[in-house]
Amino acid sequence: MSENFILNFTPTGMIPTKEMTTFVPVSVSEIVEDVHRASEIGITMVHLHARDPISEVPTYDKAIYASIIEGIRKYAPELVICASLSGRTFKELLQRADPLLLEVIIPSFTFIATAHALSWQGITPVFADINPETHTLDPESASRMITPRTTGIIGVHLWGHPASINELQAIADEHNLHLMFDAAHAFGCSCKNEMIGKFGECEVFSFHATKFFNTFEGGAIVTNDDELAEAMRLMRNFGFSGVDNVIYSGTNGKMTEVAAAMGLVNFDEIDNVITCNRRNYYAYLEGLSGLAGVDILPFNPDQRNNYQYIVVQLDDKCPVSREQIIHVLHAENILARKYFWPGCHNMKPYRDFFPNVGVLLPNTKKVAEKVVLLPTGTNMDTDAVNIVSKIIRLAVTQHATKAL
Ligand SMILES: Cc1ncc(COP(=O)(O)O)c(C=O)c1O
Protein backbone atom coordinates (compact mmCIF):
# COMPACT_ATOMS: atom_id res chain seq x y z
CA MET A 1 0.00 0.00 0.00
CA SER A 2 1.26 3.48 -0.76
CA GLU A 3 2.13 5.31 2.44
CA ASN A 4 -0.15 8.19 1.56
CA PHE A 5 -3.67 7.94 0.37
CA ILE A 6 -6.77 9.97 0.61
CA LEU A 7 -9.77 9.53 2.79
CA ASN A 8 -13.02 10.79 1.46
CA PHE A 9 -15.15 11.64 4.46
CA THR A 10 -18.89 11.56 3.99
CA PRO A 11 -21.44 11.71 6.77
CA THR A 12 -23.00 8.30 7.29
CA GLY A 13 -26.21 7.76 5.38
CA MET A 14 -25.85 10.85 3.16
CA ILE A 15 -25.18 10.94 -0.53
CA PRO A 16 -21.73 12.46 -0.87
CA THR A 17 -21.49 15.71 -2.80
CA LYS A 18 -18.35 17.59 -3.67
CA GLU A 19 -19.10 20.30 -1.12
CA MET A 20 -19.68 17.79 1.60
CA THR A 21 -16.51 15.79 1.22
CA THR A 22 -13.12 16.63 2.63
CA PHE A 23 -10.05 15.08 1.13
CA VAL A 24 -7.33 14.49 3.66
CA PRO A 25 -4.02 12.83 2.87
CA VAL A 26 -3.17 10.41 5.68
CA SER A 27 -1.08 7.34 6.30
CA VAL A 28 -2.23 3.97 7.56
CA SER A 29 -0.50 4.49 10.89
CA GLU A 30 -2.37 7.78 11.27
CA ILE A 31 -5.66 5.99 10.69
CA VAL A 32 -4.84 3.42 13.31
CA GLU A 33 -3.99 6.22 15.73
CA ASP A 34 -7.20 8.03 14.87
CA VAL A 35 -9.24 4.92 15.37
CA HIS A 36 -7.59 4.47 18.77
CA ARG A 37 -8.52 8.05 19.64
CA ALA A 38 -12.04 7.67 18.24
CA SER A 39 -12.68 4.55 20.27
CA GLU A 40 -11.31 6.27 23.39
CA ILE A 41 -13.85 9.06 23.07
CA GLY A 42 -16.63 6.70 22.17
CA ILE A 43 -17.07 7.37 18.42
CA THR A 44 -18.30 4.18 16.87
CA MET A 45 -19.63 5.03 13.42
CA VAL A 46 -17.87 6.87 10.64
CA HIS A 47 -18.36 6.22 6.96
CA LEU A 48 -15.16 6.60 5.00
CA HIS A 49 -13.98 5.69 1.57
CA ALA A 50 -10.30 5.27 0.91
CA ARG A 51 -8.88 6.05 -2.50
CA ASP A 52 -5.46 5.97 -3.99
CA PRO A 53 -4.62 9.65 -4.59
CA ILE A 54 -3.10 9.06 -8.00
CA SER A 55 -5.20 6.39 -9.65
CA GLU A 56 -8.40 7.23 -7.72
CA VAL A 57 -8.91 3.47 -7.48
CA PRO A 58 -10.15 2.32 -4.08
CA THR A 59 -7.21 1.05 -2.08
CA TYR A 60 -8.70 -2.23 -0.99
CA ASP A 61 -7.08 -5.63 -0.83
CA LYS A 62 -3.73 -4.19 0.15
CA ALA A 63 -1.48 -4.40 3.17
CA ILE A 64 -3.96 -3.39 5.83
CA TYR A 65 -6.54 -5.72 4.38
CA ALA A 66 -3.95 -8.50 4.37
CA SER A 67 -3.22 -7.79 8.05
CA ILE A 68 -6.82 -8.00 9.09
CA ILE A 69 -7.28 -11.22 7.15
CA GLU A 70 -4.24 -12.63 8.93
CA GLY A 71 -5.68 -11.57 12.28
CA ILE A 72 -9.12 -13.00 11.56
CA ARG A 73 -7.59 -16.29 10.43
CA LYS A 74 -6.23 -16.84 13.94
CA TYR A 75 -9.86 -17.20 15.00
CA ALA A 76 -11.36 -18.56 11.78
CA PRO A 77 -8.55 -20.34 9.95
CA GLU A 78 -10.55 -21.02 6.82
CA LEU A 79 -11.53 -17.43 6.14
CA VAL A 80 -11.46 -16.56 2.48
CA ILE A 81 -13.23 -13.24 2.13
CA CYS A 82 -13.83 -10.23 4.24
CA ALA A 83 -15.62 -7.02 3.41
CA SER A 84 -17.21 -3.96 4.85
CA LEU A 85 -20.69 -5.33 4.55
CA SER A 86 -23.06 -6.05 7.33
CA GLY A 87 -23.59 -9.72 8.11
CA ARG A 88 -27.05 -9.26 6.65
CA THR A 89 -25.75 -8.04 3.33
CA PHE A 90 -23.28 -10.88 3.29
CA LYS A 91 -26.09 -13.31 3.56
CA GLU A 92 -27.82 -11.56 0.70
CA LEU A 93 -24.68 -12.10 -1.34
CA LEU A 94 -24.70 -15.72 -0.43
CA GLN A 95 -28.21 -16.22 -1.60
CA ARG A 96 -27.56 -14.35 -4.83
CA ALA A 97 -24.69 -16.71 -5.42
CA ASP A 98 -27.17 -19.54 -5.37
CA PRO A 99 -30.49 -18.39 -6.84
CA LEU A 100 -32.04 -21.84 -6.49
CA LEU A 101 -32.92 -21.31 -2.86
CA LEU A 102 -36.68 -20.90 -2.45
CA GLU A 103 -37.68 -21.70 1.09
CA VAL A 104 -35.09 -21.67 3.81
CA ILE A 105 -35.62 -22.80 7.38
CA ILE A 106 -34.28 -20.56 10.13
CA PRO A 107 -35.00 -20.23 13.84
CA SER A 108 -37.59 -17.60 14.68
CA PHE A 109 -35.56 -16.72 17.77
CA THR A 110 -32.80 -14.76 16.09
CA PHE A 111 -32.08 -11.23 14.98
CA ILE A 112 -34.47 -10.14 12.25
CA ALA A 113 -31.54 -9.77 9.82
CA THR A 114 -31.42 -13.54 9.36
CA ALA A 115 -34.99 -13.45 8.00
CA HIS A 116 -34.62 -10.22 6.03
CA ALA A 117 -31.52 -11.47 4.22
CA LEU A 118 -33.67 -14.21 2.75
CA SER A 119 -36.82 -12.25 1.99
CA TRP A 120 -34.82 -9.52 0.20
CA GLN A 121 -33.81 -12.20 -2.25
CA GLY A 122 -37.37 -13.39 -2.74
CA ILE A 123 -36.72 -16.43 -0.59
CA THR A 124 -39.29 -17.35 2.04
CA PRO A 125 -37.90 -17.65 5.54
CA VAL A 126 -39.66 -20.55 7.25
CA PHE A 127 -39.52 -20.29 11.00
CA ALA A 128 -38.67 -23.28 13.16
CA ASP A 129 -38.46 -23.66 16.91
CA ILE A 130 -35.43 -23.65 19.20
CA ASN A 131 -34.08 -25.91 21.87
CA PRO A 132 -34.99 -24.09 25.12
CA GLU A 133 -31.74 -25.21 26.76
CA THR A 134 -29.38 -23.84 24.12
CA HIS A 135 -31.61 -21.30 22.31
CA THR A 136 -30.39 -22.66 18.97
CA LEU A 137 -32.40 -24.18 16.12
CA ASP A 138 -34.10 -27.43 17.16
CA PRO A 139 -33.20 -30.03 14.49
CA GLU A 140 -36.48 -31.90 14.98
CA SER A 141 -38.52 -28.76 14.48
CA ALA A 142 -36.39 -27.83 11.45
CA SER A 143 -37.02 -31.27 10.04
CA ARG A 144 -40.78 -30.87 10.46
CA MET A 145 -40.74 -27.62 8.45
CA ILE A 146 -39.28 -29.21 5.32
CA THR A 147 -41.52 -29.01 2.26
CA PRO A 148 -40.84 -29.81 -1.40
CA ARG A 149 -39.81 -26.15 -1.83
CA THR A 150 -37.23 -26.21 0.95
CA THR A 151 -33.74 -25.80 -0.34
CA GLY A 152 -31.78 -24.73 2.69
CA ILE A 153 -31.36 -24.38 6.44
CA ILE A 154 -29.57 -21.59 8.26
CA GLY A 155 -28.58 -22.45 11.81
CA VAL A 156 -27.63 -19.61 14.14
CA HIS A 157 -24.84 -19.95 16.72
CA LEU A 158 -26.82 -17.79 19.08
CA TRP A 159 -24.94 -16.06 21.90
CA GLY A 160 -21.81 -17.81 20.56
CA HIS A 161 -23.20 -21.26 21.46
CA PRO A 162 -22.76 -23.63 18.54
CA ALA A 163 -25.95 -24.73 16.81
CA SER A 164 -26.64 -28.50 16.61
CA ILE A 165 -24.22 -28.73 13.72
CA ASN A 166 -24.03 -32.50 13.23
CA GLU A 167 -27.78 -33.04 13.49
CA LEU A 168 -28.52 -30.20 11.06
CA GLN A 169 -25.87 -31.51 8.68
CA ALA A 170 -27.49 -34.96 8.78
CA ILE A 171 -30.90 -33.46 7.93
CA ALA A 172 -29.39 -31.36 5.15
CA ASP A 173 -27.62 -34.40 3.70
CA GLU A 174 -30.72 -36.55 3.90
CA HIS A 175 -32.90 -33.98 2.08
CA ASN A 176 -30.20 -32.60 -0.17
CA LEU A 177 -30.43 -29.11 1.35
CA HIS A 178 -27.92 -26.30 1.62
CA LEU A 179 -26.72 -25.68 5.16
CA MET A 180 -25.27 -22.35 6.24
CA PHE A 181 -24.63 -20.83 9.63
CA ASP A 182 -25.27 -17.34 10.92
CA ALA A 183 -22.20 -16.97 13.11
CA ALA A 184 -22.81 -13.28 13.88
CA HIS A 185 -22.25 -13.91 17.61
CA ALA A 186 -19.65 -16.64 17.40
CA PHE A 187 -16.35 -15.09 16.38
CA GLY A 188 -13.64 -16.71 18.50
CA CYS A 189 -15.92 -19.56 19.63
CA SER A 190 -15.46 -23.28 19.11
CA CYS A 191 -17.57 -26.38 18.76
CA LYS A 192 -16.06 -29.62 20.00
CA ASN A 193 -12.62 -28.05 19.83
CA GLU A 194 -13.01 -26.90 16.25
CA MET A 195 -13.33 -23.20 15.66
CA ILE A 196 -16.68 -21.93 14.36
CA GLY A 197 -16.04 -20.96 10.78
CA LYS A 198 -15.67 -24.34 9.15
CA PHE A 199 -19.14 -25.81 9.27
CA GLY A 200 -21.85 -26.14 6.63
CA GLU A 201 -21.33 -24.63 3.20
CA CYS A 202 -20.39 -21.34 4.75
CA GLU A 203 -20.58 -19.35 7.94
CA VAL A 204 -21.07 -15.60 8.30
CA PHE A 205 -19.57 -13.46 11.06
CA SER A 206 -20.77 -9.98 11.94
CA PHE A 207 -18.25 -7.30 12.87
CA HIS A 208 -20.90 -4.73 13.73
CA ALA A 209 -20.04 -2.30 16.51
CA THR A 210 -22.06 -4.26 19.10
CA LYS A 211 -20.23 -7.48 18.40
CA PHE A 212 -17.37 -9.11 20.28
CA PHE A 213 -14.96 -8.15 17.51
CA ASN A 214 -15.88 -5.08 15.50
CA THR A 215 -14.76 -3.09 12.49
CA PHE A 216 -17.46 -0.39 12.98
CA GLU A 217 -19.63 -2.23 10.45
CA GLY A 218 -18.67 -5.27 8.47
CA GLY A 219 -18.52 -8.99 8.44
CA ALA A 220 -16.75 -11.97 6.99
CA ILE A 221 -17.69 -15.16 5.30
CA VAL A 222 -15.91 -18.45 5.65
CA THR A 223 -16.32 -21.17 3.06
CA ASN A 224 -14.47 -24.06 1.50
CA ASP A 225 -16.52 -23.79 -1.65
CA ASP A 226 -14.26 -22.20 -4.25
CA GLU A 227 -17.09 -21.34 -6.62
CA LEU A 228 -19.12 -19.64 -3.92
CA ALA A 229 -16.04 -17.76 -2.75
CA GLU A 230 -15.25 -16.57 -6.26
CA ALA A 231 -18.85 -15.44 -6.87
CA MET A 232 -18.79 -13.44 -3.66
CA ARG A 233 -15.39 -11.94 -4.37
CA LEU A 234 -16.79 -10.64 -7.64
CA MET A 235 -20.03 -9.40 -6.10
CA ARG A 236 -18.12 -7.53 -3.41
CA ASN A 237 -16.75 -5.16 -6.05
CA PHE A 238 -19.58 -4.68 -8.55
CA GLY A 239 -18.61 -7.86 -10.40
CA PHE A 240 -15.30 -6.43 -11.59
CA SER A 241 -12.72 -8.93 -12.71
CA GLY A 242 -9.81 -6.62 -13.40
CA VAL A 243 -10.02 -3.12 -14.82
CA ASP A 244 -12.93 -2.38 -17.18
CA ASN A 245 -14.15 -5.97 -17.08
CA VAL A 246 -17.41 -6.72 -15.31
CA ILE A 247 -18.30 -10.39 -15.42
CA TYR A 248 -20.85 -10.64 -12.63
CA SER A 249 -23.71 -8.66 -11.13
CA GLY A 250 -22.32 -7.20 -7.94
CA THR A 251 -22.58 -4.55 -5.28
CA ASN A 252 -20.33 -2.37 -3.14
CA GLY A 253 -19.10 -4.50 -0.29
CA LYS A 254 -15.46 -3.63 -0.03
CA MET A 255 -13.78 -3.23 3.32
CA THR A 256 -12.35 0.23 3.82
CA GLU A 257 -8.97 0.69 5.44
CA VAL A 258 -10.54 2.55 8.29
CA ALA A 259 -12.79 -0.42 9.06
CA ALA A 260 -9.79 -2.72 8.84
CA ALA A 261 -7.83 -0.31 11.05
CA MET A 262 -10.58 -0.47 13.65
CA GLY A 263 -10.40 -4.26 13.47
CA LEU A 264 -6.63 -4.24 13.89
CA VAL A 265 -6.96 -2.02 16.94
CA ASN A 266 -9.56 -4.38 18.34
CA PHE A 267 -7.36 -7.44 17.80
CA ASP A 268 -5.00 -5.95 20.38
CA GLU A 269 -7.91 -5.91 22.82
CA ILE A 270 -9.46 -9.27 22.06
CA ASP A 271 -7.85 -11.27 24.89
CA ASN A 272 -8.67 -8.50 27.33
CA VAL A 273 -12.30 -8.46 26.20
CA ILE A 274 -12.59 -12.22 26.69
CA THR A 275 -10.95 -11.98 30.11
CA CYS A 276 -13.37 -9.23 31.23
CA ASN A 277 -16.40 -10.99 29.74
CA ARG A 278 -15.45 -14.29 31.38
CA ARG A 279 -14.80 -12.61 34.73
CA ASN A 280 -18.18 -10.84 34.51
CA TYR A 281 -19.94 -14.09 33.59
CA TYR A 282 -18.58 -15.88 36.67
CA ALA A 283 -19.36 -12.84 38.85
CA TYR A 284 -22.97 -12.88 37.61
CA LEU A 285 -23.18 -16.66 38.20
CA GLU A 286 -22.10 -16.09 41.78
CA GLY A 287 -24.18 -12.94 42.25
CA LEU A 288 -27.39 -14.61 41.12
CA SER A 289 -26.74 -18.09 42.51
CA GLY A 290 -29.57 -19.65 44.47
CA LEU A 291 -32.11 -17.09 43.24
CA ALA A 292 -35.25 -19.09 42.55
CA GLY A 293 -36.45 -18.95 38.97
CA VAL A 294 -33.42 -17.03 37.68
CA ASP A 295 -30.79 -18.90 35.66
CA ILE A 296 -27.89 -17.81 33.52
CA LEU A 297 -27.48 -19.63 30.23
CA PRO A 298 -24.23 -21.53 30.84
CA PHE A 299 -21.14 -21.38 28.64
CA ASN A 300 -19.37 -24.68 28.18
CA PRO A 301 -15.99 -24.15 29.86
CA ASP A 302 -14.45 -26.89 27.68
CA GLN A 303 -15.09 -24.86 24.55
CA ARG A 304 -13.66 -21.57 23.40
CA ASN A 305 -16.21 -18.85 24.09
CA ASN A 306 -16.21 -15.11 23.75
CA TYR A 307 -18.56 -14.75 26.76
CA GLN A 308 -20.11 -11.75 25.02
CA TYR A 309 -23.72 -12.35 26.03
CA ILE A 310 -24.92 -12.76 29.60
CA VAL A 311 -28.34 -14.30 29.10
CA VAL A 312 -30.61 -14.58 32.11
CA GLN A 313 -33.52 -16.92 31.67
CA LEU A 314 -36.47 -16.82 34.06
CA ASP A 315 -38.66 -19.81 34.74
CA ASP A 316 -42.07 -20.29 36.29
CA LYS A 317 -40.61 -20.23 39.80
CA CYS A 318 -39.63 -16.59 39.35
CA PRO A 319 -42.26 -14.47 41.12
CA VAL A 320 -41.73 -11.41 38.92
CA SER A 321 -42.05 -11.02 35.19
CA ARG A 322 -39.21 -10.32 32.79
CA GLU A 323 -40.78 -6.87 32.16
CA GLN A 324 -40.74 -6.10 35.86
CA ILE A 325 -37.06 -6.98 36.15
CA ILE A 326 -36.20 -4.83 33.14
CA HIS A 327 -38.31 -2.00 34.53
CA VAL A 328 -36.42 -2.05 37.82
CA LEU A 329 -33.02 -2.22 36.09
CA HIS A 330 -33.90 0.63 33.74
CA ALA A 331 -35.08 2.72 36.68
CA GLU A 332 -31.53 2.29 38.03
CA ASN A 333 -30.11 3.29 34.63
CA ILE A 334 -28.91 -0.23 33.91
CA LEU A 335 -29.41 -1.11 30.28
CA ALA A 336 -30.66 -4.66 30.45
CA ARG A 337 -32.48 -5.73 27.30
CA LYS A 338 -35.01 -8.17 25.97
CA TYR A 339 -33.60 -9.88 22.91
CA PHE A 340 -35.29 -11.18 19.81
CA TRP A 341 -38.71 -10.67 21.36
CA PRO A 342 -41.39 -11.41 20.14
CA GLY A 343 -39.63 -13.70 17.63
CA CYS A 344 -39.19 -13.02 13.91
CA HIS A 345 -42.44 -14.79 13.05
CA ASN A 346 -44.34 -12.15 15.04
CA MET A 347 -42.73 -9.17 13.30
CA LYS A 348 -44.91 -7.33 10.81
CA PRO A 349 -43.21 -8.39 7.56
CA TYR A 350 -43.66 -12.06 8.45
CA ARG A 351 -46.60 -12.45 10.78
CA ASP A 352 -49.21 -12.15 8.01
CA PHE A 353 -47.43 -14.82 5.99
CA PHE A 354 -47.55 -17.31 8.79
CA PRO A 355 -50.36 -16.22 11.15
CA ASN A 356 -50.58 -19.57 12.92
CA VAL A 357 -46.99 -20.70 12.98
CA GLY A 358 -46.74 -19.68 16.66
CA VAL A 359 -48.41 -22.97 17.66
CA LEU A 360 -45.40 -24.78 16.25
CA LEU A 361 -42.95 -22.56 18.12
CA PRO A 362 -43.71 -23.02 21.83
CA ASN A 363 -40.08 -22.79 22.92
CA THR A 364 -39.54 -19.61 20.94
CA LYS A 365 -42.45 -18.01 22.78
CA LYS A 366 -41.31 -19.29 26.16
CA VAL A 367 -37.72 -18.14 25.72
CA ALA A 368 -38.52 -14.82 23.98
CA GLU A 369 -40.76 -13.88 26.92
CA LYS A 370 -38.28 -14.90 29.57
CA VAL A 371 -34.80 -13.72 28.66
CA VAL A 372 -32.99 -10.65 29.90
CA LEU A 373 -29.56 -9.71 28.57
CA LEU A 374 -27.34 -8.17 31.21
CA PRO A 375 -24.62 -5.59 30.64
CA THR A 376 -21.07 -6.84 30.38
CA GLY A 377 -17.84 -5.99 28.57
CA THR A 378 -14.75 -4.05 29.45
CA ASN A 379 -16.69 -1.14 30.95
CA MET A 380 -18.13 -3.39 33.65
CA ASP A 381 -15.98 -4.43 36.59
CA THR A 382 -16.88 -6.96 39.27
CA ASP A 383 -18.29 -4.25 41.54
CA ALA A 384 -20.66 -3.13 38.80
CA VAL A 385 -21.73 -6.73 38.14
CA ASN A 386 -22.38 -7.20 41.85
CA ILE A 387 -24.57 -4.09 41.93
CA VAL A 388 -26.64 -5.35 38.97
CA SER A 389 -26.96 -8.78 40.61
CA LYS A 390 -28.06 -7.22 43.90
CA ILE A 391 -30.72 -5.14 42.17
CA ILE A 392 -32.08 -8.22 40.40
CA ARG A 393 -32.07 -10.10 43.68
CA LEU A 394 -33.97 -7.26 45.34
CA ALA A 395 -36.45 -7.05 42.45
CA VAL A 396 -37.15 -10.77 42.70
CA THR A 397 -37.29 -11.11 46.47
CA GLN A 398 -39.26 -7.93 47.13
CA HIS A 399 -41.69 -8.42 44.30
CA ALA A 400 -44.71 -7.54 46.40
CA THR A 401 -43.63 -3.95 46.94
CA LYS A 402 -45.29 -1.07 45.12
CA ALA A 403 -42.01 -0.11 43.47
CA LEU A 404 -42.68 -2.77 40.90
C1 LIG B 1 -27.91 -13.37 15.08
C2 LIG B 1 -27.58 -12.19 14.21
N1 LIG B 1 -27.55 -12.34 12.89
C3 LIG B 1 -27.25 -11.32 12.06
C4 LIG B 1 -26.98 -10.07 12.55
C5 LIG B 1 -26.71 -8.95 11.59
O1 LIG B 1 -25.39 -8.59 11.57
P1 LIG B 1 -25.00 -7.18 10.89
O2 LIG B 1 -25.47 -6.12 11.82
O3 LIG B 1 -23.52 -7.25 10.76
O4 LIG B 1 -25.74 -7.16 9.60
C6 LIG B 1 -27.00 -9.85 13.91
C7 LIG B 1 -26.68 -8.49 14.42
O5 LIG B 1 -26.98 -7.97 15.37
C8 LIG B 1 -27.33 -10.92 14.78
O6 LIG B 1 -27.42 -10.74 16.12
The ligand as an SDF file (V2000), in Angstrom:
LIG
                    3D

 16 16  0  0  0  0  0  0  0  0999 V2000
  -27.9060  -13.3690   15.0810 C   0  0  0  0  0  0  0  0  0  0  0  0
  -27.5820  -12.1850   14.2120 C   0  0  0  0  0  0  0  0  0  0  0  0
  -27.5450  -12.3440   12.8890 N   0  0  0  0  0  0  0  0  0  0  0  0
  -27.2470  -11.3230   12.0610 C   0  0  0  0  0  0  0  0  0  0  0  0
  -26.9770  -10.0690   12.5510 C   0  0  0  0  0  0  0  0  0  0  0  0
  -26.7070   -8.9510   11.5910 C   0  0  0  0  0  0  0  0  0  0  0  0
  -25.3900   -8.5880   11.5710 O   0  0  0  0  0  0  0  0  0  0  0  0
  -25.0010   -7.1790   10.8860 P   0  0  0  0  0  0  0  0  0  0  0  0
  -25.4670   -6.1160   11.8180 O   0  0  0  0  0  0  0  0  0  0  0  0
  -23.5210   -7.2510   10.7640 O   0  0  0  0  0  0  0  0  0  0  0  0
  -25.7370   -7.1570    9.5970 O   0  0  0  0  0  0  0  0  0  0  0  0
  -27.0010   -9.8470   13.9140 C   0  0  0  0  0  0  0  0  0  0  0  0
  -26.6840   -8.4880   14.4210 C   0  0  0  0  0  0  0  0  0  0  0  0
  -26.9840   -7.9690   15.3650 O   0  0  0  0  0  0  0  0  0  0  0  0
  -27.3320  -10.9250   14.7800 C   0  0  0  0  0  0  0  0  0  0  0  0
  -27.4220  -10.7380   16.1150 O   0  0  0  0  0  0  0  0  0  0  0  0
  1  2  1  0
  2  3  1  0
  2 15  2  0
  3  4  2  0
  4  5  1  0
  5  6  1  0
  5 12  2  0
  6  7  1  0
  7  8  1  0
  8  9  2  0
  8 10  1  0
  8 11  1  0
 12 13  1  0
 12 15  1  0
 13 14  2  0
 15 16  1  0
M  END
$$$$
